[in-house]
Structures are given as structure tokens and as C-alpha cells.
């Protein structure tokens, strides 16, 4: 007899109106921990970029020519 395949792991986002939480069904704890750490690192980078943009002057910089290429706009 061939055993039935195991169900694929499922990651569910639960929003109770006040909190977002992840529920992992069939995912090893280590994998979930890696996902959380990667999300935390990405969020920290976004916060740093926002803080830098808020304190930065609006003077053109060397990065100004790079930014439009990142978002797909043509460089003028």
C-alpha cells in the first residue's frame, strides 16, 4: 500500500482586529522562527529608511538617480 502524502505546511495570518498573528500548521518551529527573524530584519530596514528619509534634506544626492530605477520609473 502507498501511504497518502502528508499535507503541505500552511501558514495562516490571523487578524483579530487588534493583533496580527501567525499560525503555522505542519511547520517545524525552527522554520517559523527563521520566518519571524527575516520579517523582523526587513521591518527594521524599512523603519531605518523611513527615519533617514524624514531627517534627510531634499537636496539631490548620488542615490537620487538610482531610486527611479529601483521602482521601475524611467531615469530622466
Biotite code that builds the C-alpha atoms (Angstrom):
import biotite.structure as struc

atoms = struc.array([
    struc.Atom([0.000, 0.000, 0.000], chain_id="A", res_id=1, res_name="UNK", atom_name="CA", element="C"),
    struc.Atom([1.269, 3.501, -0.844], chain_id="A", res_id=2, res_name="UNK", atom_name="CA", element="C"),
    struc.Atom([0.898, 5.943, 2.052], chain_id="A", res_id=3, res_name="UNK", atom_name="CA", element="C"),
    struc.Atom([-1.072, 9.129, 1.424], chain_id="A", res_id=4, res_name="UNK", atom_name="CA", element="C"),
    struc.Atom([1.106, 12.218, 1.054], chain_id="A", res_id=5, res_name="UNK", atom_name="CA", element="C"),
    struc.Atom([1.384, 14.431, 4.108], chain_id="A", res_id=6, res_name="UNK", atom_name="CA", element="C"),
    struc.Atom([-0.448, 17.711, 3.918], chain_id="A", res_id=7, res_name="UNK", atom_name="CA", element="C"),
    struc.Atom([1.691, 20.658, 2.870], chain_id="A", res_id=8, res_name="UNK", atom_name="CA", element="C"),
    struc.Atom([2.589, 23.083, 5.659], chain_id="A", res_id=9, res_name="UNK", atom_name="CA", element="C"),
    struc.Atom([0.219, 26.001, 5.912], chain_id="A", res_id=10, res_name="UNK", atom_name="CA", element="C"),
    struc.Atom([0.975, 29.460, 7.248], chain_id="A", res_id=11, res_name="UNK", atom_name="CA", element="C"),
    struc.Atom([-2.113, 31.401, 8.284], chain_id="A", res_id=12, res_name="UNK", atom_name="CA", element="C"),
    struc.Atom([-2.296, 35.087, 9.231], chain_id="A", res_id=13, res_name="UNK", atom_name="CA", element="C"),
    struc.Atom([-4.958, 35.730, 11.850], chain_id="A", res_id=14, res_name="UNK", atom_name="CA", element="C"),
    struc.Atom([-6.287, 39.261, 12.380], chain_id="A", res_id=15, res_name="UNK", atom_name="CA", element="C"),
    struc.Atom([-8.473, 39.624, 15.457], chain_id="A", res_id=16, res_name="UNK", atom_name="CA", element="C"),
    struc.Atom([-8.895, 43.373, 14.935], chain_id="A", res_id=17, res_name="UNK", atom_name="CA", element="C"),
    struc.Atom([-6.131, 44.282, 17.382], chain_id="A", res_id=18, res_name="UNK", atom_name="CA", element="C"),
    struc.Atom([-3.279, 41.899, 16.615], chain_id="A", res_id=19, res_name="UNK", atom_name="CA", element="C"),
    struc.Atom([-1.866, 40.023, 13.683], chain_id="A", res_id=20, res_name="UNK", atom_name="CA", element="C"),
    struc.Atom([-0.565, 36.582, 14.465], chain_id="A", res_id=21, res_name="UNK", atom_name="CA", element="C"),
    struc.Atom([0.839, 33.675, 12.502], chain_id="A", res_id=22, res_name="UNK", atom_name="CA", element="C"),
    struc.Atom([-0.370, 30.164, 12.961], chain_id="A", res_id=23, res_name="UNK", atom_name="CA", element="C"),
    struc.Atom([1.798, 27.503, 11.468], chain_id="A", res_id=24, res_name="UNK", atom_name="CA", element="C"),
    struc.Atom([0.214, 24.188, 10.723], chain_id="A", res_id=25, res_name="UNK", atom_name="CA", element="C"),
    struc.Atom([2.724, 21.472, 9.957], chain_id="A", res_id=26, res_name="UNK", atom_name="CA", element="C"),
    struc.Atom([5.725, 23.791, 10.033], chain_id="A", res_id=27, res_name="UNK", atom_name="CA", element="C"),
    struc.Atom([8.717, 22.976, 12.232], chain_id="A", res_id=28, res_name="UNK", atom_name="CA", element="C"),
    struc.Atom([9.366, 25.549, 14.961], chain_id="A", res_id=29, res_name="UNK", atom_name="CA", element="C"),
    struc.Atom([12.819, 26.357, 13.541], chain_id="A", res_id=30, res_name="UNK", atom_name="CA", element="C"),
    struc.Atom([11.343, 27.266, 10.156], chain_id="A", res_id=31, res_name="UNK", atom_name="CA", element="C"),
    struc.Atom([8.743, 29.520, 11.743], chain_id="A", res_id=32, res_name="UNK", atom_name="CA", element="C"),
    struc.Atom([11.444, 31.177, 13.853], chain_id="A", res_id=33, res_name="UNK", atom_name="CA", element="C"),
    struc.Atom([13.509, 31.864, 10.701], chain_id="A", res_id=34, res_name="UNK", atom_name="CA", element="C"),
    struc.Atom([10.479, 33.453, 9.007], chain_id="A", res_id=35, res_name="UNK", atom_name="CA", element="C"),
    struc.Atom([9.863, 35.682, 12.016], chain_id="A", res_id=36, res_name="UNK", atom_name="CA", element="C"),
    struc.Atom([13.519, 36.756, 12.206], chain_id="A", res_id=37, res_name="UNK", atom_name="CA", element="C"),
    struc.Atom([13.595, 37.553, 8.471], chain_id="A", res_id=38, res_name="UNK", atom_name="CA", element="C"),
    struc.Atom([10.424, 39.611, 8.851], chain_id="A", res_id=39, res_name="UNK", atom_name="CA", element="C"),
    struc.Atom([11.877, 41.470, 11.831], chain_id="A", res_id=40, res_name="UNK", atom_name="CA", element="C"),
    struc.Atom([15.042, 42.293, 9.868], chain_id="A", res_id=41, res_name="UNK", atom_name="CA", element="C"),
    struc.Atom([13.032, 43.543, 6.880], chain_id="A", res_id=42, res_name="UNK", atom_name="CA", element="C"),
    struc.Atom([10.837, 45.676, 9.134], chain_id="A", res_id=43, res_name="UNK", atom_name="CA", element="C"),
    struc.Atom([13.907, 47.175, 10.827], chain_id="A", res_id=44, res_name="UNK", atom_name="CA", element="C"),
    struc.Atom([15.355, 48.118, 7.413], chain_id="A", res_id=45, res_name="UNK", atom_name="CA", element="C"),
    struc.Atom([12.086, 49.795, 6.420], chain_id="A", res_id=46, res_name="UNK", atom_name="CA", element="C"),
    struc.Atom([11.969, 51.731, 9.706], chain_id="A", res_id=47, res_name="UNK", atom_name="CA", element="C"),
    struc.Atom([15.578, 52.844, 9.228], chain_id="A", res_id=48, res_name="UNK", atom_name="CA", element="C"),
    struc.Atom([14.852, 54.011, 5.678], chain_id="A", res_id=49, res_name="UNK", atom_name="CA", element="C"),
    struc.Atom([11.769, 55.956, 6.788], chain_id="A", res_id=50, res_name="UNK", atom_name="CA", element="C"),
    struc.Atom([13.688, 57.579, 9.652], chain_id="A", res_id=51, res_name="UNK", atom_name="CA", element="C"),
    struc.Atom([16.506, 58.535, 7.276], chain_id="A", res_id=52, res_name="UNK", atom_name="CA", element="C"),
    struc.Atom([14.040, 59.993, 4.781], chain_id="A", res_id=53, res_name="UNK", atom_name="CA", element="C"),
    struc.Atom([12.354, 62.037, 7.493], chain_id="A", res_id=54, res_name="UNK", atom_name="CA", element="C"),
    struc.Atom([15.635, 63.551, 8.681], chain_id="A", res_id=55, res_name="UNK", atom_name="CA", element="C"),
    struc.Atom([17.277, 63.852, 5.264], chain_id="A", res_id=56, res_name="UNK", atom_name="CA", element="C"),
    struc.Atom([17.184, 67.103, 3.340], chain_id="A", res_id=57, res_name="UNK", atom_name="CA", element="C"),
    struc.Atom([15.518, 67.164, -0.038], chain_id="A", res_id=58, res_name="UNK", atom_name="CA", element="C"),
    struc.Atom([18.759, 68.063, -1.778], chain_id="A", res_id=59, res_name="UNK", atom_name="CA", element="C"),
    struc.Atom([19.634, 65.715, -4.650], chain_id="A", res_id=60, res_name="UNK", atom_name="CA", element="C"),
    struc.Atom([22.184, 63.079, -3.798], chain_id="A", res_id=61, res_name="UNK", atom_name="CA", element="C"),
    struc.Atom([24.083, 60.361, -5.596], chain_id="A", res_id=62, res_name="UNK", atom_name="CA", element="C"),
    struc.Atom([21.242, 57.971, -4.695], chain_id="A", res_id=63, res_name="UNK", atom_name="CA", element="C"),
    struc.Atom([18.634, 60.144, -6.418], chain_id="A", res_id=64, res_name="UNK", atom_name="CA", element="C"),
    struc.Atom([19.455, 58.745, -9.854], chain_id="A", res_id=65, res_name="UNK", atom_name="CA", element="C"),
    struc.Atom([19.291, 55.199, -8.521], chain_id="A", res_id=66, res_name="UNK", atom_name="CA", element="C"),
    struc.Atom([15.868, 55.451, -6.849], chain_id="A", res_id=67, res_name="UNK", atom_name="CA", element="C"),
    struc.Atom([13.740, 55.713, -10.031], chain_id="A", res_id=68, res_name="UNK", atom_name="CA", element="C"),
    struc.Atom([15.423, 52.630, -11.470], chain_id="A", res_id=69, res_name="UNK", atom_name="CA", element="C"),
    struc.Atom([14.558, 50.678, -8.363], chain_id="A", res_id=70, res_name="UNK", atom_name="CA", element="C"),
    struc.Atom([10.847, 51.384, -8.672], chain_id="A", res_id=71, res_name="UNK", atom_name="CA", element="C"),
    struc.Atom([10.833, 50.948, -12.424], chain_id="A", res_id=72, res_name="UNK", atom_name="CA", element="C"),
    struc.Atom([10.376, 54.581, -13.461], chain_id="A", res_id=73, res_name="UNK", atom_name="CA", element="C"),
    struc.Atom([12.492, 55.891, -16.321], chain_id="A", res_id=74, res_name="UNK", atom_name="CA", element="C"),
    struc.Atom([15.522, 57.928, -15.359], chain_id="A", res_id=75, res_name="UNK", atom_name="CA", element="C"),
    struc.Atom([15.254, 61.444, -16.744], chain_id="A", res_id=76, res_name="UNK", atom_name="CA", element="C"),
])
